[in-house]
Amino acid sequence: MVDDRSSRGKSKKPDTINFALMANIQGLFEPQTYEEARGKLEWERAMEAEYDTLMKTQTWELTVLPSGKKPIGCKWVYKIKCKVDGTLDRYKARLVAKGFSQVAGIDYEETFAPIAKMSNIRLVLAMEAQYGWKVQQMDVMSAFLNGDLEEEVYMCQPQGFQVSGREHLVCRL
Protein backbone atom coordinates (compact mmCIF):
# COMPACT_ATOMS: atom_id res chain seq x y z
CA MET A 1 0.00 0.00 0.00
CA VAL A 2 1.34 3.42 -0.97
CA ASP A 3 0.90 6.25 1.52
CA ASP A 4 0.22 9.34 -0.58
CA ARG A 5 0.20 12.04 2.11
CA SER A 6 0.41 14.81 -0.51
CA SER A 7 -3.14 14.15 -1.71
CA ARG A 8 -4.75 13.90 1.74
CA GLY A 9 -7.51 16.44 2.30
CA LYS A 10 -7.18 17.86 -1.19
CA SER A 11 -9.91 18.01 -3.77
CA LYS A 12 -9.70 15.56 -6.65
CA LYS A 13 -10.67 18.35 -9.08
CA PRO A 14 -7.97 19.46 -11.52
CA ASP A 15 -6.01 22.53 -10.47
CA THR A 16 -7.08 25.83 -11.96
CA ILE A 17 -4.67 27.10 -14.59
CA ASN A 18 -3.11 30.30 -13.31
CA PHE A 19 -3.86 33.51 -15.16
CA ALA A 20 -0.32 34.15 -16.40
CA LEU A 21 -0.24 30.79 -18.16
CA MET A 22 -3.76 31.22 -19.49
CA ALA A 23 -2.99 34.73 -20.74
CA ASN A 24 0.13 33.45 -22.48
CA ILE A 25 -1.85 30.69 -24.18
CA GLN A 26 -4.56 33.12 -25.29
CA GLY A 27 -2.06 35.77 -26.38
CA LEU A 28 -3.33 38.32 -23.84
CA PHE A 29 -0.99 40.89 -22.35
CA GLU A 30 -1.15 43.89 -20.05
CA PRO A 31 0.63 46.86 -21.60
CA GLN A 32 3.16 48.68 -19.45
CA THR A 33 2.95 51.95 -21.41
CA TYR A 34 0.46 53.97 -23.38
CA GLU A 35 2.47 53.28 -26.53
CA GLU A 36 2.01 49.51 -26.07
CA ALA A 37 -1.77 49.94 -25.57
CA ARG A 38 -2.33 52.42 -28.38
CA GLY A 39 -3.97 50.91 -31.42
CA LYS A 40 -5.28 47.85 -29.56
CA LEU A 41 -9.07 48.08 -29.70
CA GLU A 42 -9.75 46.50 -26.28
CA TRP A 43 -7.33 48.86 -24.50
CA GLU A 44 -8.53 51.90 -26.46
CA ARG A 45 -12.10 51.13 -25.31
CA ALA A 46 -10.94 50.68 -21.71
CA MET A 47 -9.14 54.06 -21.75
CA GLU A 48 -12.16 55.77 -23.30
CA ALA A 49 -14.44 54.31 -20.61
CA GLU A 50 -12.13 55.56 -17.83
CA TYR A 51 -11.78 58.99 -19.46
CA ASP A 52 -15.57 59.28 -19.95
CA THR A 53 -16.11 58.48 -16.27
CA LEU A 54 -13.60 61.15 -15.25
CA MET A 55 -15.34 63.70 -17.45
CA LYS A 56 -18.83 62.81 -16.14
CA THR A 57 -17.67 63.19 -12.53
CA GLN A 58 -15.94 66.49 -13.33
CA THR A 59 -12.69 65.27 -11.82
CA TRP A 60 -10.79 68.25 -13.24
CA GLU A 61 -11.08 71.43 -15.19
CA LEU A 62 -8.63 72.59 -17.83
CA THR A 63 -6.83 75.76 -16.85
CA VAL A 64 -3.65 77.74 -17.41
CA LEU A 65 -0.90 76.67 -15.02
CA PRO A 66 -0.31 79.49 -12.50
CA SER A 67 3.23 80.77 -12.26
CA GLY A 68 5.27 79.09 -9.57
CA LYS A 69 3.20 75.88 -9.79
CA LYS A 70 4.40 72.59 -11.25
CA PRO A 71 1.97 70.00 -12.61
CA ILE A 72 2.29 66.39 -11.57
CA GLY A 73 2.32 63.79 -14.30
CA CYS A 74 -0.14 60.99 -14.87
CA LYS A 75 0.00 57.62 -16.52
CA TRP A 76 -2.28 54.87 -17.72
CA VAL A 77 -2.23 51.58 -15.82
CA TYR A 78 -3.65 48.49 -17.55
CA LYS A 79 -5.07 45.35 -16.00
CA ILE A 80 -6.91 42.34 -17.38
CA LYS A 81 -9.76 41.43 -15.01
CA CYS A 82 -10.78 37.79 -14.72
CA LYS A 83 -13.86 36.04 -13.45
CA VAL A 84 -13.63 33.65 -10.50
CA ASP A 85 -13.17 30.71 -12.86
CA GLY A 86 -10.14 32.39 -14.49
CA THR A 87 -11.83 33.37 -17.76
CA LEU A 88 -11.52 36.85 -19.19
CA ASP A 89 -13.96 39.37 -17.71
CA ARG A 90 -12.81 42.76 -19.07
CA TYR A 91 -9.91 45.02 -19.89
CA LYS A 92 -9.45 47.81 -17.34
CA ALA A 93 -7.49 51.02 -17.80
CA ARG A 94 -6.95 53.43 -14.93
CA LEU A 95 -5.56 56.93 -15.08
CA VAL A 96 -3.34 57.53 -12.06
CA ALA A 97 -1.72 60.78 -10.95
CA LYS A 98 1.98 60.54 -10.18
CA GLY A 99 1.59 61.97 -6.69
CA PHE A 100 4.91 60.50 -5.59
CA SER A 101 6.67 63.32 -7.44
CA GLN A 102 5.29 65.96 -5.06
CA VAL A 103 7.48 67.59 -2.43
CA ALA A 104 6.19 68.08 1.13
CA GLY A 105 5.42 71.70 1.97
CA ILE A 106 5.59 72.74 -1.70
CA ASP A 107 3.17 70.69 -3.81
CA TYR A 108 0.88 69.28 -1.12
CA GLU A 109 0.13 69.14 2.57
CA GLU A 110 -1.13 65.58 2.97
CA THR A 111 -1.61 62.62 0.64
CA PHE A 112 -3.17 59.30 1.56
CA ALA A 113 -4.72 56.24 -0.02
CA PRO A 114 -7.74 54.88 1.85
CA ILE A 115 -7.64 51.14 2.36
CA ALA A 116 -9.57 48.79 4.64
CA LYS A 117 -7.70 46.85 7.30
CA MET A 118 -8.71 43.20 7.62
CA SER A 119 -9.39 43.71 11.36
CA ASN A 120 -11.94 46.43 10.47
CA ILE A 121 -13.60 44.17 7.91
CA ARG A 122 -13.83 41.34 10.47
CA LEU A 123 -15.32 43.75 13.03
CA VAL A 124 -18.00 44.98 10.60
CA LEU A 125 -18.88 41.42 9.57
CA ALA A 126 -19.11 40.34 13.23
CA MET A 127 -21.41 43.28 13.97
CA GLU A 128 -23.47 42.42 10.88
CA ALA A 129 -23.95 38.88 12.19
CA GLN A 130 -24.75 40.01 15.72
CA TYR A 131 -27.21 42.80 14.81
CA GLY A 132 -28.65 41.30 11.62
CA TRP A 133 -27.39 44.15 9.46
CA LYS A 134 -27.36 43.89 5.68
CA VAL A 135 -23.87 44.08 4.16
CA GLN A 136 -23.32 44.93 0.50
CA GLN A 137 -20.25 44.88 -1.70
CA MET A 138 -19.38 47.53 -4.29
CA ASP A 139 -16.69 48.11 -6.86
CA VAL A 140 -15.26 51.61 -7.27
CA MET A 141 -15.28 52.22 -10.99
CA SER A 142 -12.93 55.19 -11.02
CA ALA A 143 -9.51 55.64 -9.41
CA PHE A 144 -10.26 59.32 -8.72
CA LEU A 145 -12.76 59.35 -5.88
CA ASN A 146 -15.37 62.04 -5.47
CA GLY A 147 -13.59 63.98 -2.75
CA ASP A 148 -12.99 67.70 -2.62
CA LEU A 149 -9.36 68.83 -2.51
CA GLU A 150 -8.44 71.73 -0.28
CA GLU A 151 -5.06 72.09 -2.03
CA GLU A 152 -4.58 73.23 -5.58
CA VAL A 153 -3.28 70.23 -7.50
CA TYR A 154 -2.42 70.48 -11.18
CA MET A 155 -1.86 67.49 -13.43
CA CYS A 156 -0.74 67.20 -17.04
CA GLN A 157 -3.43 66.14 -19.50
CA PRO A 158 -3.59 62.37 -19.98
CA GLN A 159 -1.56 60.92 -22.82
CA GLY A 160 -3.76 60.29 -25.84
CA PHE A 161 -6.54 62.52 -24.49
CA GLN A 162 -5.11 66.02 -24.80
CA VAL A 163 -7.85 68.42 -25.85
CA SER A 164 -7.16 69.63 -29.39
CA GLY A 165 -6.22 73.30 -29.47
CA ARG A 166 -5.84 73.35 -25.67
CA GLU A 167 -2.73 71.18 -25.29
CA HIS A 168 -0.98 73.97 -23.34
CA LEU A 169 -3.52 73.74 -20.48
CA VAL A 170 -3.31 71.53 -17.40
CA CYS A 171 -5.93 69.72 -15.34
CA ARG A 172 -6.80 71.36 -12.02
CA LEU A 173 -8.02 68.45 -9.89
C-alpha positions in Angstrom: 0.0 0.0 0.0 1.3 3.4 -1.0 0.9 6.3 1.5 0.2 9.3 -0.6 0.2 12.0 2.1 0.4 14.8 -0.5 -3.1 14.2 -1.7 -4.7 13.9 1.7 -7.5 16.4 2.3 -7.2 17.9 -1.2 -9.9 18.0 -3.8 -9.7 15.6 -6.7 -10.7 18.4 -9.1 -8.0 19.5 -11.5 -6.0 22.5 -10.5 -7.1 25.8 -12.0 -4.7 27.1 -14.6 -3.1 30.3 -13.3 -3.9 33.5 -15.2 -0.3 34.1 -16.4 -0.2 30.8 -18.2 -3.8 31.2 -19.5 -3.0 34.7 -20.7 0.1 33.5 -22.5 -1.8 30.7 -24.2 -4.6 33.1 -25.3 -2.1 35.8 -26.4 -3.3 38.3 -23.8 -1.0 40.9 -22.4 -1.1 43.9 -20.1 0.6 46.9 -21.6 3.2 48.7 -19.5 3.0 51.9 -21.4 0.5 54.0 -23.4 2.5 53.3 -26.5 2.0 49.5 -26.1 -1.8 49.9 -25.6 -2.3 52.4 -28.4 -4.0 50.9 -31.4 -5.3 47.9 -29.6 -9.1 48.1 -29.7 -9.8 46.5 -26.3 -7.3 48.9 -24.5 -8.5 51.9 -26.5 -12.1 51.1 -25.3 -10.9 50.7 -21.7 -9.1 54.1 -21.8 -12.2 55.8 -23.3 -14.4 54.3 -20.6 -12.1 55.6 -17.8 -11.8 59.0 -19.5 -15.6 59.3 -20.0 -16.1 58.5 -16.3 -13.6 61.1 -15.3 -15.3 63.7 -17.5 -18.8 62.8 -16.1 -17.7 63.2 -12.5 -15.9 66.5 -13.3 -12.7 65.3 -11.8 -10.8 68.2 -13.2 -11.1 71.4 -15.2 -8.6 72.6 -17.8 -6.8 75.8 -16.9 -3.6 77.7 -17.4 -0.9 76.7 -15.0 -0.3 79.5 -12.5 3.2 80.8 -12.3 5.3 79.1 -9.6 3.2 75.9 -9.8 4.4 72.6 -11.2 2.0 70.0 -12.6 2.3 66.4 -11.6 2.3 63.8 -14.3 -0.1 61.0 -14.9 0.0 57.6 -16.5 -2.3 54.9 -17.7 -2.2 51.6 -15.8 -3.7 48.5 -17.6 -5.1 45.4 -16.0 -6.9 42.3 -17.4 -9.8 41.4 -15.0 -10.8 37.8 -14.7 -13.9 36.0 -13.4 -13.6 33.7 -10.5 -13.2 30.7 -12.9 -10.1 32.4 -14.5 -11.8 33.4 -17.8 -11.5 36.9 -19.2 -14.0 39.4 -17.7 -12.8 42.8 -19.1 -9.9 45.0 -19.9 -9.5 47.8 -17.3 -7.5 51.0 -17.8 -6.9 53.4 -14.9 -5.6 56.9 -15.1 -3.3 57.5 -12.1 -1.7 60.8 -10.9 2.0 60.5 -10.2 1.6 62.0 -6.7 4.9 60.5 -5.6 6.7 63.3 -7.4 5.3 66.0 -5.1 7.5 67.6 -2.4 6.2 68.1 1.1 5.4 71.7 2.0 5.6 72.7 -1.7 3.2 70.7 -3.8 0.9 69.3 -1.1 0.1 69.1 2.6 -1.1 65.6 3.0 -1.6 62.6 0.6 -3.2 59.3 1.6 -4.7 56.2 0.0 -7.7 54.9 1.8 -7.6 51.1 2.4 -9.6 48.8 4.6 -7.7 46.8 7.3 -8.7 43.2 7.6 -9.4 43.7 11.4 -11.9 46.4 10.5 -13.6 44.2 7.9 -13.8 41.3 10.5 -15.3 43.7 13.0 -18.0 45.0 10.6 -18.9 41.4 9.6 -19.1 40.3 13.2 -21.4 43.3 14.0 -23.5 42.4 10.9 -23.9 38.9 12.2 -24.8 40.0 15.7 -27.2 42.8 14.8 -28.7 41.3 11.6 -27.4 44.1 9.5 -27.4 43.9 5.7 -23.9 44.1 4.2 -23.3 44.9 0.5 -20.3 44.9 -1.7 -19.4 47.5 -4.3 -16.7 48.1 -6.9 -15.3 51.6 -7.3 -15.3 52.2 -11.0 -12.9 55.2 -11.0 -9.5 55.6 -9.4 -10.3 59.3 -8.7 -12.8 59.4 -5.9 -15.4 62.0 -5.5 -13.6 64.0 -2.8 -13.0 67.7 -2.6 -9.4 68.8 -2.5 -8.4 71.7 -0.3 -5.1 72.1 -2.0 -4.6 73.2 -5.6 -3.3 70.2 -7.5 -2.4 70.5 -11.2 -1.9 67.5 -13.4 -0.7 67.2 -17.0 -3.4 66.1 -19.5 -3.6 62.4 -20.0 -1.6 60.9 -22.8 -3.8 60.3 -25.8 -6.5 62.5 -24.5 -5.1 66.0 -24.8 -7.8 68.4 -25.9 -7.2 69.6 -29.4 -6.2 73.3 -29.5 -5.8 73.3 -25.7 -2.7 71.2 -25.3 -1.0 74.0 -23.3 -3.5 73.7 -20.5 -3.3 71.5 -17.4 -5.9 69.7 -15.3 -6.8 71.4 -12.0 -8.0 68.5 -9.9 
